[in-house]
Amino acid sequence: MDETTFSLLELFKLGGVFMWPLLVFSIATVSIVLERVIFLLTRNLRLSDMEDRVRQYIAEGDMEEAKAYLESQPSKRTGARILAVLVNRSGLSERRIEKAVETEALSCIGSLETGFNFLTALGSLAPLTGFLGTVSGMIGAFKSIAEATEVNAQIVANGIYEALVTTVFGLIIAIIAMIAHSLLTNVVDKFAGDVEKTCSNLITELTVRSGEPGREGKLP
């Protein structure tokens, strides 16, 4: 095998003791990313179809059918929970409806964002741990220089080479964590924007319909 080629196991050994926390960070990062990706893929975050149906029921003044429709949606349709709160509070004032919807939306969005804080933390801790390993390796390298009776470039180069391994691994973990965090956050932010727009439209529709003559009695 070429002397300049190393397997992952050999690189791991070169990095020293600080490669162990980096290994833990890498496993945690991959686990969180996979779990969140699977979780979000199994959730139906589309709202447009439910908005159209609920809007139709509001126009007809049939809030019981709207409730039944939303309650019949699968549990993985996160948006149905939020719209159900809106419909169930349809007889309240606009401000109280908005408050109830906002509370439920924050709860639902919070469940979608579970683990995001850990990705942020891992994105910060991994490179710091890598740099710590590098500094530790540099200390060892200079210690070797101090103890050597004859100093040459190879002693310095080998020490620095081994020390930088932890930095590389730490940066790789951080890059993966931050990219995943950014992509997953965009998905949740888009859903949050859709929820805000949909709820605003439906609350406006409720306000308009409840204020029309002859319609007050049809809304709860």
N, C-alpha and C positions, 0 to 999 in steps of 0.2 A: 504494500500500500504506500502511496505517496506520503512522504513525511509531513507535508503541509496540509494533509487532509485529515479531518477529525470526525469521529462519530459524535452523535449527541451525548452519548454516555461519557466519552472522553472530554468533551467540552464541559459537561456537568462537573466532572472531577477537577478540571482546571479551575473552575470558578470558586472552588472551596466551600466553606461552610455556609456562605450567604446564598448559595444556590438552593438550599433547602427551603427557606422562606419563599424564594422566587418560584420554586416548584409548587408550593401550596397556593401562591397567588395565581399561578397559571391555571391550576385545576379549578380554583374558585371562579376565575374569570370565564373559562369555557363553560362551566356548569351553569352559571347565572345566565350567560348569553343564550345557551341552548334552551334552558327552561323558559326564559322570557319569549324567545322566538316561537317556541311551540305553543306557549300560552296565548300569545297574541294571534297566531295563525288559527287557533281553534275558536277564537272569538269573532263573531260577526259584528263588525263595527259600523256597518252601513246603516244610515238613518233615513235616506231619501224615501224609500218605499213606505216605512212606517209613518213618516211625516205626511205623505199624501193620503194615507188611509185615515189617520187621525183628523187631518184637516177636513176630510169629507164627512166624518162623523160629527165634527163640530158644526159644519155647515148645516147638517140635518138636525142638529140639536139633540143627537142621540149619544149622550155621554156613557150610558151603560154599555152600549155596543163597543165604544172606544175602549172602555175598561176591559171588557171581555177579550177584545182583540189583542190588547197589549199583554194581558195575563196569559194568553195562549201561546205567546212567543217562547221559544226555547230559552233556557236559563243562560245560555252563552251569548244571547243577544243583549249585550250590556246596555245599549241605548233604550231598550224596552223598559228597564227599571226606572230610568230617568223620566221617560215620557209618561209612565204610569203614575208617578208622583204628580206630574203636571195635571193629568186628567182627574186624579182623585181630589186635587185641591182646586178644581175649576170653579167652585162656588165661592172661593175666597177673593180677597182683593188682589189686584195685579202685583202689588209689592210682596204680599205674603206668598203668592204662588212662586214668584221669582226666588224668594228666600228658600222655600222648600226645595225647589228644583236645584238651586245652587248647592245646597247641602248634600243632596243625593248625588249630584254630578261629581262633587269633590270626593265623595266616598268611592264612587266607581272608578274615577281616574286614579285615585290613590292605589286601588287594587291593581290597576294596569301598570303602575310605576313601581311596584314592589321590586326591590333589588337594584333599582337604578342608582341609589345612593352608594351601594356597595361597589358598583362599577366605577363610580367617580373616585371613591376611596382607593380602589385598587389601581386606578390610573395614576394616582399620585404616589402611593406607597411603593409600587414596583420600581419605578426609576430611582427613587430615593434609596431603596434597598440596594439596587444595582450600583449606584454611586458609592454607597457605603462599602460594598464589597470591593470596589475599585480602589478606594482610599486604603482599605485594609491591605489589599494586595500591593499597593505602592509602598506602604510602610514595610512590608516584608521584603520587597525588592531592594529598598534602600538599606535595610538591615543587612541583606546579603552583601551589598556593595561595601558597607562599613566593615564587615567581617572578612571580606576577601583580601588576600595578600596582593593579588594582582587583578586590577579592575580592567574589564574590556567591555566592548559594546554589547556583546552577547548576553552578559549578565543583566544589564539594564533592559535590553530589548525583551528578553524572555519574561522578566518580572512584570513589565508593563503589559505585555501581550496577555499573560494570564489574568492580570488584574482587570483588564477591560472586558473580559468575557461576561462578568456579572452586569456590567452596564448595558451591553448588547441585549441580554435576555430581559433585563428590566424594562428597557425601552420597547422591546417587541410586545411584552405583556401590556404596557401602558397604551401603546398604539391600538392594539386589538380592543382593549377595554373602552377607550375613548371613542373609537369609530362605532363600536356596537352601541354605546350609550347615545351617541348622536343620532344614529339611524332609528333606534327604538323610541327615542324622545320625539322625533319627527312624526312617527306613527301616532303616538299618544296625543301630541299637540294638534295634529290634524283632526283627530276624533273630538278633542275638546272644542276646537273651533266649530266643527259641525254641530255639536251639541248646543253650543251657544246660539248659533244661527237658527237652528231648528226650533229650539224652545222659544226664542224671541218671536219667531214667526207665528208659532201656535198661540202664545200668550196674547199677541196682538189680535189674532183671529178670535180668540175667546172674548177679548174686551170688546171688539167690534160687534160680534154676534150677540153678546149679552146686552148690548146697549140698543139694539134695534127693537122697535115696537113689536109686540106680539111674540118675542123670543125669550123673554125673561123666564117664563114658566117652563121652558124646555130644558134649561140648563139647571143643574142641581144647585 
